[in-house]
Amino acid sequence: MPPGKTSNLFGQSRAMQRVLDLCARVAPTRATVLIAGETGTGKELVARYIHRRSIRRDKPMVVFQCAACPESLLESELFGHERGAFTGAIHARSGLFERADGGTLLLDEVGDIPALAQAKLLRILQERRFTRLGGTITHESDVRVIATTHRDLLKMAQRGQFREDLFYRLNVFPIRMPALRERREDIAPLATHLLGAAARQNRCRQSGLTDTAMALLISYHWPGNVRQLQSVIERALLLSGGEPISERLLPPEIVGGFVPPEKGETATSLAYGQRLMVARALYENGWNFSKAAQRLGVSVHVLRQLTARLQIRRSD
């Protein structure tokens, strides 16, 4: 996918191609979409990508940050209120469902919606109708709902922390955003794009990243995903003075466990990339082979074989 407004969503990895394929399939419909994934993976980007490719593209896309709204105001925010509905309601006010009429309403981090509002949200998803707080008039709702979450809503429902019937209403068309460490082949082009975008935004001169710095970025596990990568790139750019970004400009958590290329080995070679990834997984997990193997997606036996073959020692 070419760079553009959704450029942080691009990727040639199989995982991202799967996401883009699902988006293309669901975008022309009015189906409710539930986008799940870790924080920083780009869930809102996916939602906007779907909206821009839907028949609702010329209508508004309204975003509601579920976790940021106090419980006492949540119902009023979603459905609106009439004058006198509560203390301080001196004017009638439309809610987000009205403002998104004909378009898309994004419920960001829907797992944080309290129980009372969950019941009312379920009703509008079922009946496509709602009533303002303190009102008696029923309004029709022509809104496509997309929800995002970093939580496991099914487990929450099984524990009684989220309405099971609401989960199934939202989970009509699920899309899972892969973590950045699950699509390492996308890290290099994404880092290059983010570097260019940061240079334009900050009006800085930039000369790219060294091969060793790029190898470190590719081998890191990125708990903060794309959002963390973006911050790391921008900070390094501001420190670089226009020179190529080397490992010296990367934060300690990115450089931890670094092993330099051996004699005759380049930072771009497959062998070095493999050695660096194994060494860093062991370092980041305190040389606990079980945890490091889980991080790498291999068995402990395979990891021990790799460690011996690649001559990785704890002193590294």
C-alpha positions as CSV (number, residue, x, y, z in Angstrom):
1,M,0.0,0.0,0.0
2,P,1.5,3.4,-1.0
3,P,2.3,6.0,1.7
4,G,-0.6,8.3,2.4
5,K,-3.0,9.0,5.2
6,T,-3.0,5.4,6.2
7,S,0.7,4.8,5.5
8,N,1.3,3.5,9.0
9,L,-1.0,0.6,8.0
10,F,1.0,-0.6,5.1
11,G,2.9,-3.8,5.1
12,Q,3.9,-6.6,2.9
13,S,3.9,-9.2,5.7
14,R,1.3,-12.0,5.4
15,A,-0.3,-10.8,8.7
16,M,-0.9,-7.2,7.4
17,Q,-2.0,-8.4,4.0
18,R,-4.6,-10.5,5.8
19,V,-5.8,-7.4,7.7
20,L,-6.0,-5.3,4.5
21,D,-7.9,-8.2,2.8
22,L,-10.5,-8.3,5.6
23,C,-10.9,-4.5,5.5
24,A,-11.6,-4.6,1.8
25,R,-14.2,-7.3,2.3
26,V,-16.1,-5.6,5.1
27,A,-15.8,-1.9,4.1
28,P,-18.7,-1.9,1.5
29,T,-21.1,-3.5,4.0
30,R,-22.8,-2.0,7.1
31,A,-21.6,-4.8,9.3
32,T,-20.3,-4.0,12.8
33,V,-16.6,-4.5,13.1
34,L,-14.6,-5.3,16.2
35,I,-10.8,-4.5,15.9
36,A,-8.7,-6.2,18.6
37,G,-5.0,-5.8,19.2
38,E,-2.3,-4.6,21.6
39,T,-2.0,-0.9,22.3
40,G,-0.1,0.9,19.6
41,T,-0.8,-1.5,16.7
42,G,-2.9,0.9,14.7
43,K,-6.5,-0.1,15.4
44,E,-7.9,3.4,14.8
45,L,-6.0,3.5,11.5
46,V,-7.8,0.3,10.5
47,A,-11.1,1.9,11.4
48,R,-10.5,5.0,9.4
49,Y,-9.3,2.8,6.5
50,I,-12.6,0.9,6.5
51,H,-14.6,4.1,6.7
52,R,-12.8,5.8,3.8
53,R,-13.6,2.8,1.6
54,S,-17.2,2.4,2.6
55,I,-20.3,4.0,1.0
56,R,-20.4,6.3,4.1
57,R,-17.0,7.9,3.2
58,D,-18.7,11.3,2.6
59,K,-20.4,11.2,6.0
60,P,-18.8,11.9,9.3
61,M,-16.7,9.5,11.2
62,V,-17.1,10.3,14.9
63,V,-14.6,8.9,17.5
64,F,-15.6,8.2,21.1
65,Q,-12.9,7.5,23.6
66,C,-14.7,5.2,26.0
67,A,-12.0,5.2,28.7
68,A,-11.8,9.0,28.8
69,C,-15.4,9.7,29.5
70,P,-16.7,9.8,33.1
71,E,-19.4,7.2,33.7
72,S,-21.9,9.9,34.8
73,L,-21.6,11.6,31.4
74,L,-21.3,8.6,29.1
75,E,-25.0,8.1,28.3
76,S,-25.4,11.8,27.5
77,E,-22.3,11.7,25.3
78,L,-23.6,8.7,23.3
79,F,-27.3,9.4,23.1
80,G,-27.6,13.1,23.9
81,H,-29.9,14.8,26.4
82,E,-32.9,17.1,26.6
83,R,-33.0,20.3,28.5
84,G,-33.4,19.7,32.2
85,A,-32.5,16.0,32.0
86,F,-30.0,16.6,34.8
87,T,-28.5,19.4,36.8
88,G,-26.6,21.7,34.4
89,A,-28.5,20.6,31.3
90,I,-29.7,24.0,30.4
91,H,-29.9,23.2,26.6
92,A,-30.8,20.1,24.7
93,R,-27.8,18.4,23.1
94,S,-27.4,15.8,20.4
95,G,-25.3,12.7,21.2
96,L,-22.6,11.0,19.1
97,F,-25.1,8.6,17.5
98,E,-27.0,11.6,16.1
99,R,-23.8,13.4,15.0
100,A,-22.6,10.3,13.2
101,D,-25.9,9.8,11.4
102,G,-25.2,8.3,8.0
103,G,-21.6,7.7,8.9
104,T,-19.5,5.7,11.2
105,L,-19.1,5.8,15.0
106,L,-15.9,4.5,16.4
107,L,-16.1,3.2,19.9
108,D,-12.4,3.3,21.0
109,E,-11.5,0.8,23.8
110,V,-15.1,-0.4,24.1
111,G,-14.1,-2.8,26.9
112,D,-14.0,0.2,29.3
113,I,-17.7,1.0,28.9
114,P,-19.5,0.5,32.3
115,A,-22.3,-2.0,32.7
116,L,-25.2,0.4,32.6
117,A,-24.1,2.0,29.3
118,Q,-23.4,-1.5,27.9
119,A,-27.1,-2.4,28.2
120,K,-28.1,0.8,26.4
121,L,-25.5,0.3,23.7
122,L,-26.8,-3.3,23.1
123,R,-30.3,-1.9,22.6
124,I,-29.3,0.5,20.0
125,L,-27.3,-2.1,18.1
126,Q,-30.3,-4.4,18.2
127,E,-33.1,-2.0,17.4
128,R,-31.2,0.8,15.6
129,R,-33.2,3.3,17.7
130,F,-32.5,5.4,20.8
131,T,-33.9,8.0,23.1
132,R,-32.1,11.1,24.4
133,L,-31.5,11.2,28.2
134,G,-34.6,12.8,29.7
135,G,-36.5,12.6,26.4
136,T,-39.5,10.6,25.1
137,I,-38.9,10.9,21.3
138,T,-37.4,7.8,19.7
139,H,-34.7,8.6,17.1
140,E,-33.7,6.2,14.2
141,S,-30.0,5.4,14.0
142,D,-28.3,5.0,10.7
143,V,-24.8,4.6,12.0
144,R,-22.1,2.0,11.2
145,V,-20.4,1.0,14.5
146,I,-16.7,0.0,14.6
147,A,-15.3,-0.8,18.0
148,T,-11.7,-1.3,19.1
149,T,-10.2,-3.0,22.2
150,H,-6.9,-4.1,23.6
151,R,-8.7,-6.4,26.0
152,D,-10.0,-10.0,25.5
153,L,-13.7,-9.2,25.6
154,L,-14.7,-12.9,25.4
155,K,-12.7,-13.7,28.6
156,M,-14.2,-10.5,30.2
157,A,-17.7,-11.8,29.3
158,Q,-17.0,-15.2,30.8
159,R,-15.9,-13.5,34.0
160,G,-19.0,-11.3,34.1
161,Q,-17.1,-8.1,33.4
162,F,-18.6,-7.5,30.0
163,R,-22.0,-8.3,28.6
164,E,-21.8,-11.5,26.6
165,D,-24.7,-10.5,24.4
166,L,-23.0,-7.2,23.6
167,F,-19.8,-8.9,22.8
168,Y,-21.5,-11.0,20.2
169,R,-23.3,-7.9,18.8
170,L,-19.9,-6.2,18.4
171,N,-18.1,-9.3,17.2
172,V,-19.9,-9.6,13.9
173,F,-16.8,-9.1,11.8
174,P,-13.6,-9.4,14.0
175,I,-10.2,-8.1,12.8
176,R,-7.1,-8.8,14.8
177,M,-4.2,-6.4,14.5
178,P,-0.9,-8.2,14.6
179,A,1.8,-6.9,17.0
180,L,4.8,-5.3,15.4
181,R,7.0,-8.2,16.5
182,E,4.7,-10.6,14.5
183,R,5.5,-8.8,11.2
184,R,9.2,-8.0,11.5
185,E,9.5,-7.8,7.7
186,D,7.5,-4.6,7.8
187,I,9.8,-2.9,10.4
188,A,12.4,-1.6,8.0
189,P,10.1,0.1,5.5
190,L,7.9,1.4,8.3
191,A,10.9,2.8,10.1
192,T,12.1,4.5,6.9
193,H,8.7,6.0,6.3
194,L,8.3,7.2,9.9
195,L,11.8,8.8,9.7
196,G,10.8,10.8,6.6
197,A,7.5,11.8,8.2
198,A,9.3,13.0,11.4
199,A,11.8,14.9,9.4
200,R,9.1,16.8,7.5
201,Q,7.1,17.5,10.7
202,N,10.1,18.8,12.6
203,R,11.8,20.4,9.6
204,C,14.9,18.4,10.1
205,R,17.5,17.0,7.7
206,Q,17.8,13.3,7.9
207,S,20.2,10.8,6.3
208,G,18.6,7.5,7.1
209,L,19.6,4.7,9.6
210,T,22.8,2.7,9.7
211,D,22.5,-1.0,9.0
212,T,23.3,-1.9,12.6
213,A,20.7,0.5,13.9
214,M,18.1,-1.0,11.5
215,A,19.1,-4.5,12.6
216,L,18.5,-3.5,16.2
217,L,15.1,-2.1,15.4
218,I,14.1,-5.3,13.5
219,S,15.3,-7.6,16.4
220,Y,13.6,-5.7,19.2
221,H,10.3,-7.0,20.5
222,W,8.3,-3.7,20.6
223,P,5.9,-3.9,23.5
224,G,4.5,-0.5,22.5
225,N,4.3,-1.5,18.8
226,V,4.1,1.1,16.0
227,R,3.5,3.9,18.4
228,Q,6.7,3.1,20.3
229,L,8.7,2.8,17.0
230,Q,7.4,6.2,16.0
231,S,8.6,7.8,19.2
232,V,12.0,6.1,19.1
233,I,12.6,7.2,15.5
234,E,11.6,10.8,16.2
235,R,13.8,11.0,19.3
236,A,16.8,9.6,17.4
237,L,16.2,12.0,14.5
238,L,16.3,15.0,16.9
239,L,19.6,13.8,18.4
240,S,21.2,13.0,15.0
241,G,21.9,16.5,13.8
242,G,21.2,15.3,10.2
243,E,23.8,12.4,10.4
244,P,22.7,8.8,9.8
245,I,21.1,7.4,12.9
246,S,23.4,4.8,14.5
247,E,22.9,2.5,17.5
248,R,24.4,5.2,19.7
249,L,21.2,7.3,19.3
250,L,18.8,4.5,20.2
251,P,17.5,4.2,23.8
252,P,18.9,1.6,26.2
253,E,16.0,-0.7,25.9
254,I,16.5,-1.0,22.1
255,V,20.3,-1.5,22.4
256,G,20.2,-4.0,25.4
257,G,21.8,-7.3,24.4
258,F,23.5,-5.9,21.4
259,V,26.2,-8.0,19.8
260,P,28.2,-6.4,17.0
261,P,28.7,-8.2,13.7
262,E,31.6,-10.6,13.7
263,K,34.6,-10.3,11.4
264,G,33.5,-10.9,7.8
265,E,29.8,-10.5,8.9
266,T,27.6,-7.6,7.8
267,A,24.7,-6.1,9.8
268,T,22.4,-6.9,6.9
269,S,23.2,-10.6,6.7
270,L,20.7,-13.2,7.6
271,A,23.1,-14.9,10.0
272,Y,23.8,-11.8,11.9
273,G,20.1,-10.9,12.1
274,Q,19.4,-14.4,13.5
275,R,22.3,-14.2,16.1
276,L,21.2,-10.7,17.2
277,M,17.6,-11.7,17.7
278,V,18.5,-14.8,19.7
279,A,21.0,-12.9,21.8
280,R,18.6,-10.1,22.6
281,A,15.7,-12.5,23.5
282,L,18.0,-14.2,26.0
283,Y,19.2,-10.9,27.4
284,E,15.7,-9.4,27.7
285,N,14.5,-12.5,29.6
286,G,17.5,-12.7,31.9
287,W,18.8,-15.8,30.1
288,N,15.7,-17.7,31.1
289,F,15.6,-20.2,28.1
290,S,11.9,-21.0,28.6
291,K,10.8,-17.4,28.5
292,A,13.2,-16.5,25.6
293,A,12.0,-19.5,23.6
294,Q,8.4,-18.4,24.1
295,R,9.3,-14.9,22.9
296,L,10.9,-16.4,19.8
297,G,8.2,-18.9,19.1
298,V,10.5,-22.0,19.3
299,S,11.1,-24.8,21.7
300,V,13.7,-24.7,24.5
301,H,15.6,-27.5,22.7
302,V,15.7,-25.5,19.4
303,L,16.8,-22.4,21.3
304,R,19.7,-24.2,23.0
305,Q,20.7,-25.6,19.6
306,L,20.7,-22.1,18.1
307,T,22.6,-20.6,21.0
308,A,25.3,-23.2,20.6
309,R,25.5,-23.0,16.8
310,L,25.6,-19.2,16.8
311,Q,28.2,-19.3,19.6
312,I,26.2,-16.9,21.8
313,R,27.6,-16.7,25.3
314,R,26.2,-15.0,28.3
315,S,29.2,-12.6,28.4
316,D,27.9,-11.2,25.1
